[in-house]
Amino acid sequence: MSSIRLHLLKWLIAPILLINLAGGALAYLLAWTPAQLAFDQSLAEAAASLGARLSDEGGQLRLDLPALAEAVLRNDDSDSLYFAVYDGAGQQIAGDRELPLPAAAPASEKLVAASTGVGASGRTQQVFDAIRQQQALRVLVLPWALPARAENAPVTHARIVVAKTLRKRQQIQQATLRALLLLEGLFALASIGLIWFSVSNGLLPLQRLRTELNRRDSDQLAALALTDLPQELKPVVHALNGLLEKVGEGAQARQQFLANVAHQLRTPLAGLKTQLEWLGARQSEAEPAKSVQLMLATTERMIRQTNQLLALARAEPEHFEKARLEPLALHSLIEQSIQLFVEQASRKQIDLGFELQPVMIRGDRFLLRDLIDNLIDNAIRYTPAGGSVTVSCLPPAGGRAAGGARLVVEDSGPGIPPERREQVFSRFVRLDDRISGSGLGLAIVRDIATVHGAECRIDDASSGQGARFSIIFP
């Protein structure tokens, strides 16, 4: 399972540890290299002090080193110092035997200049590590030249070798490593602690948000507070508030739908019950036929309202699935629906005509039938006897700006004032209480058009009398 905390800690702690490790290695090099050079410098100084005591007596090289001076030279509490002096022919004239010497041209030879820069002969001194009698040594070889006594006399050459054990170097090196490791460990722990604290503190707003959401009941859909929130969390909380608002609207719509169903069904059912009771009490009288007609009308009204409420529930945009859209012939759907209203129009002597051109759209077959039925039924109900209702199916016209396919229902009824044309799409709104109906037809039309991405328009009829309803599909 992915975790923001672990993700942040991984990408913060690992680089910090690598940087600390690299910094520790660099600090070690910066601390140990000068110490190494200082030790080598002390060897060079010891070799130079021996060179200062060399003399040429009749062509014979001689080292004048009293015992006290030698004791001072060799005096060291930790390390042992060895030296040897060779003449120009390579013969040892003083010092310790069997000191290691460099090869003729060693590939890994280390050259380190002493404070004098070069020896008296002009050759650079050589410094290298070696082993003598199972002891690790640091060896320095310094070429030396004695100045000639006469103007044309030859220069006397010598080579001075000074070696020293590595105990003090190793002690200092280990002390340096221990100090650096301790410091790096402390820095690493401090960095990890600081990063952990920073990440935990930075995630506290998320923790508070989660706690607040967990504390809420399922029906508590109030918006989350935006105070004391970091800038990065505000878009998330805005989105959550939008979702809560939609959920609240959906819950309210469902509750309203249930209330509307109960209200709309209660009246016709109560009327049906009353008529049945009346019919049962008066079976011997001549009025049952009229009562039966009333029962049939009431039952028809109840069936129509039930169908409208179910269509309204199906057409809710929040619960519509786009996957239900499929290619449909709009003109065929209209033709099938019109047949159902021919008898209703004939009873009111209304001229029900249609103009259908082949049009293909993407839609839901059952919802589009509800849309067409409600538009035609609404037109017939509000058109007076002897009027006309025309249903048209038209292909796109006037380019993309004019929209796509159009379904147009035009009647010769009383029309709708411009200021109330938006209001009629609300639920349970009726412009004329004398006309039977529930006020749901146009609300169903608007919802179905919305889920199809279509636009609803109401204009005056082309004859100047009545209303013109247009559904413009994308």
C-alpha positions, 0 to 999 in steps of 0.5 A: 500500500502506497504511503505519502509519509514513506514516499517522502521519507524515502526521497528525503532521508536517502539523499541526505544520508548519501550527502552526509557520507560524501561529506564525511569522506571529503572531510576525512580527506581534508583532515588526513592529507595535511596530517600525512604531509606534516609527517612526511615533512618531519621526515624531510627535515630529519633527512635535511639535518643529516645532510647538514652534517655530511662533509667531504674529507679528501674525497671521502664522504663522512657523517659527523653525528655525535651520539647525543645528536643521534639520540635526539634524532631517534627520540620518539615515544611512539615510533622508531626512526631509522636512517642510512646515508649512501655515497655517490657510488651507493656504498652505505657510510652510516646508519641502519642496515637493510633499509628499503630503497625505491626501485629504479622507476616504481610505477606507484612511487609517491613524490612529496616535496619537503619545505626545501622543495628539492634536495641539494642535487636538484632532484625531487625527494621520494616518499613511499611505504615499505615493510622492514622486519615485519614493520610498516614504514614510511620511507623518504629518500633525499638526494644530497649534493655537497658544494665543491671546495674549489672552483673546478672541483667535482660535486660530491653526491650522496643519498639520505634515507630516513624511515619511520614506523606508522604507529603515530600516523595510525593512531591519529588516523584512527582518532580522525576516523572515530571523530568523523564517524561520531560526528557523521552519526550525530548529523545523520541522526539529527537529519533523520529526526528533523526530516521525520518531524518535518514530514509528520508536522507537514502531514498533520493537516491531512491527519486532522482532515481524516479525523474530521471525516471519520467523526462525521455521521453518514448524513452529515454533509456540511462543507469542510472548513477551509480555515487553518489549511495549507495552500496545497490542501485547499483544492482537495478540500474544495473538491471534497466540499463539491462532492459533499454538496453533490451528495447532499443534493442527490440525497435531498432529491431522493427524499424529495422524489419519495415525498413527491411520489407519496404526495402525487399518488395519495390523492388519486388513490384516495379518490379511487378508494372513495369512488369504490366505497361510493360504488359499493354502497350504491350498487342498486342506483343508476349512477354507477356508470358515472362513478366507473368513468370517474374511477377510470379517469382517476386511474388513468391519472394515477398511471400517468403520474406514476410513469412520469415519476419513474421517468423523472427518476431514470433521467436524473443526471447524477445517476445517468451512465454515458455507456447507455448512449447508442446510435438511434434514428430520431425520426423513427422514435418520433413516428412511433410515439405520435401514433399513441397520441392520435386518439387523444388529439382526435378527442379534442379535435386537434390537428396533429401533424408531423414533418420527419426527416431522417436524423441519426443521434446518439441517445438512450432509447427509453429516455428519448421516448419519455422526452418525446411523449412528454413534449407531445402530451404537454402540447396537446393538453395546453392546446384548445379544441380545434387547434393544431400541434406539429412535430418536426424532426430536422437535420442540422442547419446553419453550420456548427454554430446553429447546433445539431439535429433538432426536435421541434414541437409547435402548438397553437395554445396560449403560449408561455410568457418569456419571463416564465419560460425558464420556470416551467422546467422546474418540477411541479410548476403548472401555468394553468391549474385548469389543465390536468397534470402534475407539472413534471412533464417539462422537468423530465424533458429538461433532465433527459436533454441534459444527460444527452448534452442537448439544449432546450429552447422555448420560443413563440410559435411561427404563427404568432399564437402558441409556443415552440419547443426545440430540443437541439442535440449536439 
